[in-house]
Structures are given as C-alpha cells and as structure tokens.
Amino acid sequence: MRRRQCGMMAAMLATALSAAAETAPMADAPGWRWMVSPMAGADRNELKMRTPMGPVTVTDNGPEYGLVVMALHPNVVVNNFFFYSDVNDCDVWGDLFFANYYADAKSAVTWNAGVGYLWHEIKPEGAEIKVNVPMIKAGPVFRVKAWHLFLNPYLGYGWERVDSPGGEQDNDSFLYGLTAAWRWRMLEAGVNYYYQDSQDLDPDEDFNVLRARLIAMVNRTWGVSARVDYMEHSTSDDFSGLIGPVWMF
C-alpha cells in the first residue's frame, strides 16, 4: 500500500512545474541583490484511488520545509527552491531551479524568456522514484507603474520523465500561465496561475495550479515571507502553506 501511494505521489509531484514562486525583477536596484529564506509549514494531500469497492480518497497532513535562494537584477531573476516533505508515508526531496531574463528593466512593455529544471526524489520503503523536468517559457511583460503592477502572461513547455521500479513514464505538457506581482515600498505580493495541458496522459487530463506569496520587509536587510500553493493532479490535490524569515543583501 505504501509503495502504491508513493508511486501515485510521484506522478502527482511531477506536475508541479513551477514550485518556486516567481518575482518581478528589481528595476530600481543598482546591480545584483540576493535573497535567502528558510521556510517551514504543512502540506495537505488528498490522494484519490480506485478500489474494488469504488473510488476512495485518502487525506494526509504532513510537514514541509524549504529553502529559497534568489538572485535579483534589473534584467535577471534567478531562483532556487530546495524542499523536503513527509506525506502519505513517503520521504520527498526536491529542487527547482529557474532563471528568467527581462529585456528592459523599466519599459512599460517588454518581453521575458526563462529556463528551468525540476528534480524530485521520492523514497518509499525499499524503492526509489526520480522525476526530472526541464522547462522553457516566454511571454510579454506589462508594467503599470502608477499601480506598482507587473504582469507576465506566458507560454511554457515541460519535458517530464518519471523513473520508478515500474518503469519509465513521460508526460510532456504545455503551460499557459500568468504571473502578476505588486511591489510598494517594503511590501511585495505575487500570484502565479497556470493551466497544464498534458500531452501524453491516457485518459487525457489537464490541471490548474495557483500559487500566492507575500513578502513584508522590516528594513532593507530582513523581513518575513509567506506562500500558499494549490495544485490539481491526476491522482491527488494538494494545498500547502509555508512561512519563514527573509534576508536580503
């Protein structure tokens, strides 16, 4: 039972193509700035299974820990999110790296392109499941300076591969997304939504993912960060929340 649940979780986690919340570049920064944020919270997982008695949903709550490291520049945002979770009796390790380039730091209309890589390792008892997803994205950028808003609709694509004791499974996907950010003085809020258009699942299934974050800086050096994630998947739905301190230098 435990191996079966973890195998389903591998397919579920593999669809989390943008686990690190994106942020807008710092157009007013003189050069590079760094942000570090250790985070802790919880994940609520609803695992949907089919049994001889009919559909069954197993709900489990577990701890989640993460470390966000981000480099910010007027034209570039590079972030890395390393995390660990223990849910449905599985040790889950993961890392998401993403680098975004913005063509003009101050223009009201410009463009963005990015590349990323997602890695997962899920360890049920006596087995190991690995997930690898290289990604690309691109889209226009709109800045509404009077409202301190940043809007980035984008089109992306991910090449997902799951290696498990049961064999290999591929599920390439188109991503249709929108990143919105608001920054004013010491506050920053952001929302990232995307629709995952799966190309290889049988039967065909598509998913919605919504992520939100808030950063409140006490001064230019430190503050507090919080994030909430909701994810739909073929075998489960997830709702998680994380909070932690932020240091910028």
SVG drawing of the C-alpha trace seen along z (x, -y; Angstrom):
<svg xmlns="http://www.w3.org/2000/svg" viewBox="-18 -57 43 62">
<polyline fill="none" stroke="black" stroke-width="0.4" points="0.0,0.0 2.8,-2.4 4.6,-1.9 1.4,-2.3 0.7,-5.6 4.2,-6.9 4.1,-5.8 0.9,-7.9 2.6,-10.7 5.5,-10.6 3.1,-11.2 1.4,-14.0 4.6,-15.8 5.9,-15.6 3.2,-18.0 4.4,-20.8 6.4,-22.5 6.8,-25.9 7.2,-25.2 9.2,-28.3 7.1,-31.4 8.3,-33.9 9.1,-37.5 9.5,-40.6 13.0,-42.0 14.2,-44.9 14.2,-47.8 15.4,-50.3 18.3,-48.1 21.8,-49.4 23.0,-45.8 22.7,-42.3 20.9,-41.6 20.5,-38.3 17.6,-36.9 17.7,-33.8 14.6,-32.5 14.3,-29.2 10.7,-28.2 8.5,-25.7 4.9,-24.7 2.5,-21.9 1.0,-20.1 -2.5,-18.7 -2.7,-15.9 -5.9,-14.3 -4.9,-11.1 -7.6,-9.7 -7.5,-5.9 -9.7,-3.3 -10.5,-0.2 -12.8,2.8 -15.3,1.0 -15.2,-2.2 -13.3,-5.5 -11.6,-6.2 -9.9,-9.5 -7.1,-9.3 -6.3,-12.6 -3.0,-13.1 -1.3,-16.1 2.5,-16.3 5.3,-18.8 7.1,-20.6 10.4,-22.5 12.0,-24.7 15.0,-26.9 14.6,-29.7 17.8,-31.3 17.2,-34.1 19.5,-36.5 17.8,-39.7 18.9,-42.1 17.2,-44.8 17.2,-42.3 17.5,-38.9 15.8,-36.8 17.5,-33.5 15.8,-31.4 16.3,-28.0 13.8,-26.3 15.0,-23.2 12.4,-21.4 11.5,-18.3 8.1,-16.9 6.8,-13.8 3.3,-12.9 1.5,-9.6 4.5,-7.8 6.9,-9.0 10.1,-11.0 10.0,-13.5 13.0,-15.6 13.0,-18.2 14.7,-21.1 13.5,-23.6 15.9,-26.0 14.6,-28.8 16.3,-31.7 14.3,-34.5 15.6,-37.2 13.7,-40.5 14.7,-42.5 14.1,-46.0 14.1,-46.8 12.0,-49.9 9.9,-49.8 6.1,-49.6 6.0,-46.8 8.8,-44.3 9.4,-40.5 10.6,-37.7 12.2,-34.3 13.2,-31.7 14.6,-28.2 14.2,-25.8 14.8,-22.4 12.8,-20.4 14.2,-17.4 12.3,-15.1 13.3,-12.0 10.5,-10.1 11.6,-7.3 9.0,-4.8 10.3,-1.8 12.6,0.3 12.2,-1.7 13.3,-5.0 11.4,-7.2 13.0,-10.0 11.4,-12.8 13.2,-15.2 11.6,-18.0 13.5,-20.6 11.3,-23.6 11.2,-26.7 8.9,-29.7 8.4,-33.0 5.9,-35.9 5.3,-39.6 5.7,-41.8 3.5,-44.8 4.2,-47.3 1.6,-49.6 3.9,-51.9 1.1,-54.1 -0.3,-51.0 3.0,-49.3 1.9,-46.3 3.9,-43.7 2.1,-41.3 3.7,-38.5 1.4,-36.2 3.5,-33.3 3.6,-30.1 5.8,-27.3 6.7,-23.7 8.0,-20.9 9.6,-17.5 8.6,-15.3 10.2,-11.9 9.4,-9.6 11.8,-6.7 10.3,-4.2 10.5,-0.4 7.5,0.0 9.3,-1.6 9.6,-4.9 6.7,-7.3 6.8,-10.5 4.3,-13.3 5.2,-16.4 3.0,-19.4 2.2,-22.9 1.8,-25.5 -0.4,-28.6 0.3,-30.9 0.1,-34.4 2.4,-35.9 1.3,-39.1 3.3,-41.0 2.7,-44.1 5.6,-45.9 5.2,-49.1 7.8,-50.3 8.6,-47.3 5.7,-45.1 5.6,-42.6 2.8,-40.3 2.6,-37.9 0.3,-35.4 1.2,-32.7 -1.5,-30.8 -1.0,-28.2 -3.1,-25.7 -1.2,-22.5 -2.1,-20.9 -0.8,-17.4 0.1,-15.7 0.8,-12.1 -1.7,-11.1 -4.2,-8.4 -7.0,-9.3 -6.2,-12.9 -6.2,-15.1 -5.4,-18.8 -4.8,-20.6 -4.9,-24.0 -2.2,-25.4 -2.4,-28.6 0.4,-30.0 0.5,-33.1 3.2,-34.8 3.7,-37.8 7.0,-39.4 7.0,-42.1 10.4,-43.7 11.1,-45.3 14.1,-47.1 16.3,-46.6 18.0,-43.6 15.4,-41.4 11.6,-40.6 9.0,-37.8 7.8,-35.7 4.7,-33.5 3.4,-31.4 0.3,-29.3 0.1,-26.7 -3.0,-24.9 -2.3,-22.2 -4.6,-19.8 -3.1,-16.5 -4.3,-13.3 -4.2,-11.3 -4.4,-13.9 -5.0,-17.6 -2.5,-19.5 -2.9,-22.5 0.2,-23.8 1.4,-26.8 5.0,-27.9 6.3,-30.8 9.8,-32.0 12.2,-34.9 13.8,-36.7 17.3,-38.1 18.4,-40.4 21.9,-41.6"/>
</svg>
